[in-house]
Amino acid sequence: MESLTRGGTRWKRFAVVMVPSVAATAAIGVALSQGALAASFSVSGQQFKVSTDRLDGTGFVQYGAVDAQKNGKNVPVAVSAFSNAKIRNLCQSVVVPVPVFGDVSMKLQAGGAGSQPVEAKNLYIDLDQLSADATFKNINIGVAAGSTSKGPGMKKGDKADPGSFAQEADTATLTGVHQRAWATTAGTFKLSGLKMSVAKGASECY
């Protein structure tokens, strides 16, 4: 039986502070596919969009933090982390404004029909917007960020208070995910059936 704080919990179109993220960003994932980025780095001044049909994750934790941009500006984010995640039909897009030439869009897709799901381990996503249908199992809400035990824990180097609000769950399943993120890091990010396209103008995943 499902309950609010323990057992399986389901919310639809939940606010970003209370939802796990989509656990994938393919552009950064290409560089991460056989290793991991440094725990702390300056993010660009540009966000990217990610969509996926379904994410199945184990060892979930989410907490608040601050990302530092290269220009010194700080941006608040919700950090969603998974020990392991499988993602189906992943799409990631970013629109880059180019002086004189105009907007240029880069879109990456993986884990679609006929391909194995995208797989990630020790995945951290810094996001500020998310919509999805979500189901959690054995969720704890209101845990201190530095005391979580179900997921990979706080990322080393994060600008975050270990005593601040966090949530954790044994598993999380998300469907129909739309996400806007600033950065992603992972220990391993395997993208099956990867496709990339570059086009003039705005061409986004959603």
Rosetta blueprint (number, residue, H / E / L):
1 M L
2 E L
3 S L
4 L L
5 T L
6 R L
7 G L
8 G L
9 T E
10 R E
11 W E
12 K E
13 R L
14 F L
15 A L
16 V H
17 V H
18 M H
19 V L
20 P L
21 S L
22 V L
23 A L
24 A L
25 T L
26 A H
27 A H
28 I H
29 G H
30 V H
31 A H
32 L H
33 S L
34 Q L
35 G L
36 A L
37 L L
38 A L
39 A L
40 S L
41 F L
42 S L
43 V E
44 S L
45 G L
46 Q L
47 Q L
48 F E
49 K E
50 V E
51 S E
52 T E
53 D E
54 R E
55 L E
56 D E
57 G E
58 T E
59 G E
60 F E
61 V E
62 Q E
63 Y E
64 G E
65 A E
66 V E
67 D E
68 A E
69 Q E
70 K L
71 N L
72 G L
73 K L
74 N E
75 V E
76 P E
77 V E
78 A E
79 V E
80 S E
81 A E
82 F E
83 S E
84 N E
85 A E
86 K E
87 I E
88 R E
89 N L
90 L E
91 C E
92 Q E
93 S E
94 V E
95 V E
96 V E
97 P E
98 V E
99 P L
100 V L
101 F L
102 G E
103 D E
104 V E
105 S E
106 M E
107 K E
108 L E
109 Q E
110 A E
111 G L
112 G L
113 A L
114 G L
115 S L
116 Q L
117 P L
118 V E
119 E E
120 A E
121 K E
122 N E
123 L E
124 Y E
125 I E
126 D E
127 L E
128 D E
129 Q E
130 L E
131 S E
132 A E
133 D E
134 A E
135 T E
136 F E
137 K E
138 N L
139 I L
140 N E
141 I E
142 G E
143 V E
144 A E
145 A H
146 G H
147 S H
148 T L
149 S L
150 K L
151 G L
152 P L
153 G L
154 M L
155 K L
156 K L
157 G L
158 D L
159 K E
160 A L
161 D L
162 P L
163 G L
164 S L
165 F E
166 A E
167 Q E
168 E E
169 A E
170 D E
171 T E
172 A E
173 T E
174 L E
175 T E
176 G E
177 V E
178 H E
179 Q E
180 R E
181 A E
182 W E
183 A E
184 T E
185 T E
186 A L
187 G L
188 T E
189 F E
190 K E
191 L L
192 S L
193 G L
194 L L
195 K E
196 M E
197 S E
198 V E
199 A E
200 K E
201 G L
202 A L
203 S L
204 E L
205 C L
206 Y L
